[in-house]
Amino acid sequence: MTLRLAPGTAWADVLSRATAVAPEAFTGDRLRNHFDGCWQDAGEPVPLHSPVDGGRLATLSRLGARTAAQAVRAAADQHYQWSETWLPERRARVLAALDDLGAHRDLLALTQVWELGTPWRLACADVDRALDGVRWYLERIERQLGDRDPLPGPVSNLASWNHPVGVLVQTELVQMLAGNATVAKVPSQGGAVCLTVAHALMARAGLPVTLLSGCGTELSPVLVRSQEIGAVSAVGGRGDGGAIAAALLDTGKRHAIEQESLNAWGIWEFSQWDLLADHLRAGLEYGKQRGTAYRRFVVQRKLVDRFLAAYLPVLEAARFGHPLAVAADGDPLPDLDYGPLISATAAAELRRQVDEAINGGAVPLYRGSRDTGRYLAGQDTSAYVAPTALLAPPGRAERHRHAGPFGPVDTVIVADTEDELLSAMNASNGAQVASVAVDDQELATKLARDVRAFKIGINRPRVRGDREEPFGGRGGSWKGAFVGGDLLVQAVTVGPGDDHMYGNFPGGSRYPSNP
């Protein structure tokens, strides 16, 4: 069956809509940077390409460190004025921005489809999550602030590309609601057009936003160590996150740094395979690029056959491909589990990691074919990877326990004892989320107590969480203050109790109770 692009979803149509909604943020197909209260053409032009089909999307304007430093100083001036703005006015402006973002929800979702390869359903959910989440804070911000004050300077946001609206924009809106100006760096790998449109709408509502594009290694020192910066919020790999944390050590700046870790499933004395299959199916979303936690299954030896009977059909039924390809005009957009990886380079690296693991002794339990995806005739498919599952080799599992494949690749590890199960689940020295699948509630609770994760699900997955749910990580998966619910507001304000904040700090860790 020959597929075609759904009418009205071609990138030329999407870009035309974006420039019509936010003409001030574009010069032709070139994205502008926003600082010192206006959109500016400064920066070196760098082409952007789509992972969906390799096509050219737009041109980024990449700034250098000197211009970024000027932008940070201007953001500090904005912060001083905004921090003196009364809460009712801040709330009104954030609400106005929310209304505009909601009016252009489909456009923001479509830009994510093309820029990140996110399937339509998941892209819409990302935008909806942000809008609903900020409305939750709007209803509670007076209580959450109490007698707390804004930070001494703007919040610098160094986010990954995974959720440009659902995480980055939502977090910025809450930071501004709490009285802070914000500085956001466009993720290097994707989301630039989506973030440009979103920040144009926020700036139009009178919010103190700064949006900068540039190379992370050049801009990070400015966006992390500048004396004007009041706090740093970052999401990314342990290399980048560790470098940011190290740069902050002697500054005393508030920070929240989310880093990559394992999302381990421990399966022990378990029999509810239909329930587990449903959870496994949901875990394929985003091609397992959703966040910074890599899925890993640690399975009791006597249950491996039953586990594979539930697990392998889920991989075989995985739906992936071009997120906008339909059989006929008028058909709904495909309900895919995932689209391409973020780039052809990332896909090639993942395939190399799989080959290297197999050469090192891993056993391929399942290797799907890229040809089973849904594509347009003749399109570039180099960024697509089919589901893969690897069994870590006995006696040599350690090397496979730590490497986190960022994409639709799972590793299965066999355990003979509870101690082996826990050791494999805790291989990344701390995590944000983990789950145990155990029939007996008492045994499940006992095992969960020894899993080094911030959130632990029993017979269900745990995810980042929204609204009132706190979120953080144990061990090396998180540095600084925890966020989520009241904790997010506390993390970006100053006031009573700051010496007893929840988080991982050089002097020790303090954890909230987690349902």
ZIDALIN-V344145 format. One record per residue. SS is DSSP state (helix for helix, strand for strand, loop for the rest). BURIAL is I if it has 16 or more other ideal C-beta (glycine too) atoms within 10 Angstrom, else O. Layout:
ss=SS burial=BURIAL
ss=SS burial=BURIAL
This chain:
ss=loop burial=O
ss=loop burial=O
ss=loop burial=I
ss=strand burial=O
ss=strand burial=I
ss=loop burial=I
ss=loop burial=O
ss=loop burial=O
ss=loop burial=I
ss=loop burial=O
ss=helix burial=I
ss=helix burial=O
ss=helix burial=O
ss=helix burial=I
ss=helix burial=I
ss=helix burial=O
ss=helix burial=I
ss=helix burial=I
ss=helix burial=I
ss=helix burial=O
ss=helix burial=I
ss=loop burial=I
ss=helix burial=O
ss=helix burial=O
ss=helix burial=I
ss=strand burial=I
ss=strand burial=O
ss=loop burial=O
ss=loop burial=I
ss=strand burial=O
ss=strand burial=I
ss=loop burial=I
ss=strand burial=I
ss=strand burial=I
ss=strand burial=I
ss=loop burial=O
ss=loop burial=O
ss=strand burial=O
ss=strand burial=I
ss=strand burial=O
ss=loop burial=O
ss=loop burial=I
ss=loop burial=I
ss=strand burial=O
ss=strand burial=O
ss=strand burial=I
ss=strand burial=O
ss=strand burial=I
ss=strand burial=I
ss=loop burial=I
ss=loop burial=I
ss=loop burial=I
ss=loop burial=I
ss=loop burial=O
ss=loop burial=O
ss=strand burial=O
ss=strand burial=I
ss=strand burial=I
ss=strand burial=I
ss=strand burial=I
ss=strand burial=I
ss=strand burial=I
ss=strand burial=I
ss=loop burial=O
ss=helix burial=I
ss=helix burial=O
ss=helix burial=I
ss=helix burial=I
ss=helix burial=I
ss=helix burial=O
ss=helix burial=I
ss=helix burial=I
ss=helix burial=O
ss=helix burial=I
ss=helix burial=I
ss=helix burial=I
ss=helix burial=O
ss=helix burial=I
ss=helix burial=I
ss=helix burial=I
ss=helix burial=O
ss=helix burial=I
ss=helix burial=I
ss=loop burial=O
ss=loop burial=O
ss=loop burial=O
ss=helix burial=O
ss=helix burial=O
ss=helix burial=O
ss=helix burial=I
ss=helix burial=I
ss=helix burial=O
ss=helix burial=I
ss=helix burial=I
ss=helix burial=I
ss=helix burial=I
ss=helix burial=I
ss=helix burial=I
ss=helix burial=O
ss=helix burial=I
ss=helix burial=I
ss=helix burial=I
ss=helix burial=O
ss=loop burial=I
ss=helix burial=I
ss=helix burial=O
ss=helix burial=I
ss=helix burial=I
ss=helix burial=I
ss=helix burial=I
ss=helix burial=I
ss=helix burial=I
ss=helix burial=I
ss=helix burial=I
ss=helix burial=I
ss=helix burial=I
ss=loop burial=I
ss=loop burial=I
ss=loop burial=I
ss=helix burial=I
ss=helix burial=I
ss=helix burial=I
ss=helix burial=I
ss=helix burial=I
ss=helix burial=I
ss=helix burial=I
ss=helix burial=I
ss=helix burial=O
ss=helix burial=I
ss=helix burial=I
ss=helix burial=I
ss=helix burial=O
ss=helix burial=I
ss=helix burial=I
ss=helix burial=O
ss=helix burial=I
ss=helix burial=I
ss=helix burial=I
ss=loop burial=O
ss=loop burial=O
ss=helix burial=I
ss=helix burial=O
ss=helix burial=O
ss=helix burial=I
ss=helix burial=I
ss=loop burial=O
ss=loop burial=O
ss=loop burial=I
ss=strand burial=O
ss=strand burial=I
ss=loop burial=I
ss=loop burial=I
ss=loop burial=I
ss=loop burial=I
ss=strand burial=I
ss=strand burial=I
ss=strand burial=I
ss=strand burial=I
ss=loop burial=I
ss=loop burial=I
ss=loop burial=I
ss=loop burial=I
ss=loop burial=I
ss=helix burial=I
ss=helix burial=I
ss=helix burial=I
ss=helix burial=I
ss=helix burial=I
ss=helix burial=I
ss=helix burial=I
ss=helix burial=I
ss=helix burial=I
ss=helix burial=I
ss=helix burial=I
ss=helix burial=I
ss=helix burial=I
ss=helix burial=I
ss=loop burial=I
ss=loop burial=I
ss=loop burial=I
ss=loop burial=I
ss=strand burial=I
ss=strand burial=I
ss=strand burial=I
ss=strand burial=I
ss=loop burial=I
ss=loop burial=I
ss=loop burial=I
ss=loop burial=I
ss=loop burial=I
ss=loop burial=I
ss=helix burial=I
ss=helix burial=I
ss=helix burial=I
ss=helix burial=I
ss=helix burial=I
ss=helix burial=I
ss=helix burial=I
ss=helix burial=I
ss=helix burial=I
ss=helix burial=I
ss=helix burial=I
ss=helix burial=I
ss=helix burial=O
ss=loop burial=I
ss=loop burial=I
ss=loop burial=I
ss=loop burial=I
ss=strand burial=I
ss=strand burial=I
ss=strand burial=I
ss=strand burial=I
ss=loop burial=I
ss=strand burial=I
ss=loop burial=O
ss=helix burial=O
ss=helix burial=O
ss=helix burial=O
ss=helix burial=I
ss=helix burial=I
ss=helix burial=O
ss=helix burial=I
ss=helix burial=I
ss=helix burial=I
ss=helix burial=I
ss=loop burial=I
ss=loop burial=O
ss=loop burial=I
ss=loop burial=I
ss=loop burial=I
ss=strand burial=I
ss=strand burial=I
ss=strand burial=I
ss=strand burial=I
ss=strand burial=I
ss=strand burial=I
ss=loop burial=O
ss=helix burial=I
ss=helix burial=O
ss=helix burial=I
ss=helix burial=I
ss=helix burial=O
ss=helix burial=I
ss=helix burial=I
ss=helix burial=I
ss=helix burial=O
ss=helix burial=I
ss=helix burial=I
ss=loop burial=O
ss=loop burial=O
ss=loop burial=O
ss=loop burial=O
ss=loop burial=I
ss=strand burial=I
ss=strand burial=I
ss=strand burial=I
ss=strand burial=I
ss=strand burial=I
ss=strand burial=I
ss=loop burial=I
ss=strand burial=I
ss=strand burial=I
ss=strand burial=I
ss=strand burial=I
ss=strand burial=I
ss=strand burial=I
ss=strand burial=I
ss=loop burial=I
ss=loop burial=O
ss=loop burial=I
ss=loop burial=O
ss=loop burial=O
ss=helix burial=I
ss=helix burial=O
ss=helix burial=O
ss=helix burial=I
ss=helix burial=O
ss=helix burial=O
ss=helix burial=I
ss=helix burial=I
ss=helix burial=O
ss=helix burial=O
ss=loop burial=I
ss=loop burial=I
ss=helix burial=I
ss=helix burial=I
ss=helix burial=I
ss=helix burial=I
ss=loop burial=I
ss=loop burial=I
ss=loop burial=I
ss=loop burial=I
ss=strand burial=I
ss=strand burial=I
ss=strand burial=I
ss=strand burial=I
ss=strand burial=I
ss=strand burial=I
ss=strand burial=I
ss=strand burial=I
ss=helix burial=O
ss=helix burial=O
ss=helix burial=I
ss=helix burial=I
ss=helix burial=O
ss=helix burial=I
ss=helix burial=I
ss=helix burial=I
ss=helix burial=O
ss=helix burial=I
ss=helix burial=I
ss=helix burial=O
ss=helix burial=O
ss=helix burial=I
ss=helix burial=I
ss=helix burial=O
ss=loop burial=O
ss=loop burial=I
ss=loop burial=O
ss=strand burial=I
ss=strand burial=I
ss=loop burial=I
ss=loop burial=I
ss=loop burial=I
ss=strand burial=I
ss=strand burial=I
ss=loop burial=O
ss=loop burial=O
ss=loop burial=O
ss=loop burial=O
ss=loop burial=O
ss=loop burial=O
ss=loop burial=I
ss=loop burial=I
ss=loop burial=O
ss=loop burial=I
ss=loop burial=I
ss=strand burial=I
ss=loop burial=I
ss=loop burial=I
ss=loop burial=I
ss=loop burial=I
ss=loop burial=I
ss=helix burial=I
ss=helix burial=O
ss=helix burial=I
ss=helix burial=I
ss=helix burial=O
ss=helix burial=O
ss=helix burial=I
ss=helix burial=I
ss=helix burial=O
ss=helix burial=I
ss=helix burial=I
ss=helix burial=O
ss=helix burial=O
ss=helix burial=I
ss=helix burial=O
ss=helix burial=O
ss=loop burial=O
ss=loop burial=I
ss=loop burial=I
ss=strand burial=O
ss=strand burial=O
ss=strand burial=I
ss=strand burial=I
ss=strand burial=O
ss=loop burial=I
ss=loop burial=O
ss=helix burial=O
ss=helix burial=O
ss=helix burial=O
ss=loop burial=I
ss=strand burial=I
ss=loop burial=I
ss=loop burial=I
ss=loop burial=O
ss=loop burial=O
ss=loop burial=I
ss=loop burial=I
ss=loop burial=I
ss=loop burial=I
ss=loop burial=I
ss=loop burial=I
ss=loop burial=I
ss=loop burial=I
ss=loop burial=I
ss=strand burial=I
ss=strand burial=I
ss=strand burial=I
ss=strand burial=I
ss=loop burial=I
ss=loop burial=I
ss=loop burial=O
ss=loop burial=O
ss=loop burial=O
ss=loop burial=I
ss=helix burial=O
ss=helix burial=O
ss=helix burial=I
ss=helix burial=I
ss=helix burial=O
ss=loop burial=O
ss=loop burial=I
ss=loop burial=I
ss=loop burial=I
ss=loop burial=I
ss=loop burial=I
ss=strand burial=I
ss=strand burial=I
ss=strand burial=I
ss=strand burial=I
ss=strand burial=I
ss=strand burial=I
ss=strand burial=I
ss=loop burial=O
ss=loop burial=O
ss=helix burial=I
ss=helix burial=O
ss=helix burial=I
ss=helix burial=I
ss=helix burial=I
ss=helix burial=I
ss=helix burial=I
ss=helix burial=I
ss=loop burial=I
ss=loop burial=I
ss=loop burial=I
ss=loop burial=O
ss=loop burial=I
ss=strand burial=I
ss=strand burial=I
ss=strand burial=I
ss=strand burial=I
ss=strand burial=I
ss=strand burial=I
ss=strand burial=I
ss=loop burial=I
ss=loop burial=O
ss=loop burial=O
ss=helix burial=O
ss=helix burial=O
ss=helix burial=O
ss=helix burial=I
ss=helix burial=O
ss=helix burial=O
ss=helix burial=I
ss=helix burial=I
ss=helix burial=O
ss=loop burial=O
ss=loop burial=I
ss=loop burial=I
ss=strand burial=I
ss=strand burial=I
ss=strand burial=I
ss=strand burial=I
ss=strand burial=I
ss=strand burial=O
ss=loop burial=I
ss=loop burial=O
ss=loop burial=I
ss=loop burial=I
ss=loop burial=I
ss=loop burial=I
ss=loop burial=I
ss=loop burial=I
ss=loop burial=O
ss=loop burial=O
ss=loop burial=I
ss=loop burial=I
ss=strand burial=I
ss=loop burial=I
ss=loop burial=I
ss=loop burial=I
ss=helix burial=I
ss=helix burial=I
ss=helix burial=I
ss=strand burial=I
ss=strand burial=I
ss=strand burial=I
ss=strand burial=I
ss=loop burial=I
ss=strand burial=I
ss=loop burial=I
ss=loop burial=I
ss=helix burial=I
ss=helix burial=I
ss=helix burial=I
ss=helix burial=I
ss=helix burial=I
ss=helix burial=I
ss=loop burial=I
ss=strand burial=I
ss=strand burial=O
ss=loop burial=O
ss=loop burial=O
ss=loop burial=O
ss=helix burial=O
ss=helix burial=O
ss=helix burial=O
ss=loop burial=O
ss=loop burial=I
ss=strand burial=I
ss=strand burial=I
ss=strand burial=O
ss=loop burial=O
ss=loop burial=O
ss=strand burial=O
ss=strand burial=O
ss=strand burial=O
ss=loop burial=O
ss=loop burial=O
ss=loop burial=O
ss=loop burial=O
ss=loop burial=O
